[in-house]
């Protein structure tokens, strides 16, 4: 019986170690995501504590490649409530993303195409590391959004019709 308890504890610990901290749901509505990449993110201590508390907003964020580095702009991480003014971080500072050189070069080549941009999609824990999923996206036109909404509505109606029978 002790073995099953240990197995349950490890499964719940594994689930807690791989939980989603924040998600940019608006990004999938406004952009057609062509490719995704999981990157690390360079943070200071108070930022880590604020992120684990869920005080982060990815909605207006975007990524740029400058001088061969992948940078995250306009993501708001609220100051940590338990730290003083002197030891706290700037909420909107530019943060460096950690990715391999080949991945950055591949993204740079794809970004040179017209109309593509890098958007932060979600922030999650992977073990004790905080990881950011970024997506290479192309902006959707209004008619694309309407078409997608119609398709979702049809899928819902089909699903409810099948559930009734």
Secondary structure as UniProt FT lines:
FT   HELIX           2..17
FT   STRAND          20..23
FT   HELIX           25..30
FT   STRAND          31..41
FT   HELIX           45..52
FT   TURN            53..54
FT   STRAND          56..57
FT   TURN            59..60
FT   STRAND          62..66
FT   TURN            67..68
FT   STRAND          69..73
FT   STRAND          76..77
FT   TURN            81..82
FT   TURN            85..87
FT   TURN            91..92
FT   STRAND          95..98
FT   HELIX           101..111
FT   TURN            114..115
FT   STRAND          116..126
FT   TURN            127..128
FT   STRAND          129..139
FT   HELIX           142..164
//
